[in-house]
Amino acid sequence: MNTMSVNAAADRSAISVADARDATRAFLKALRQPEIATEAADTVVLVVSELVTNALRHGGGTFNLHLTAHPDTVEVAVDDTSPRTPRMRTPDLNGGSGGFGWPMVNSLAHATAVTRRPDGGKTVGAFLAR
């Protein structure tokens, strides 16, 4: 099993999201057998981008990214400091306040989970096809 963690104290910067995507691409590229298909890798990177963006926007401005490769799936987990769980909401088509990310993550993942942490924060996880 391959694992990787990225820890970041961010200033709500797009650079942090880009760094998380770059780290994810490097992790996926380094995977041994079975290798991950291009479309599946793109999906993992998209989910990382959405979960990290949500952690920065709604979760207190810091995050820890954990990636784990299982034989048939890639597990993405993002820790943040907020106890508030993601929720489905009607996407804002005009005001730019979002609402697209969490439904998209749920539709792309085999499973998602939100786990409260003892420090008051949470971990948002998604299992994606490899």
PEZILIN-V691178 format. One record per helix or strand of 3 or more residues. SS is the DSSP state (@ for helix, = for strand). FROM is the first residue (numbers start at 1). LEN is the number of residues. Records with the same first field share a line. If there is no record, write none. Layout:
SS=FROM-LEN, FROM-LEN
This chain:
==2-8, 62-8, 73-8, 111-6, 122-8
@=14-16, 38-21, 101-8
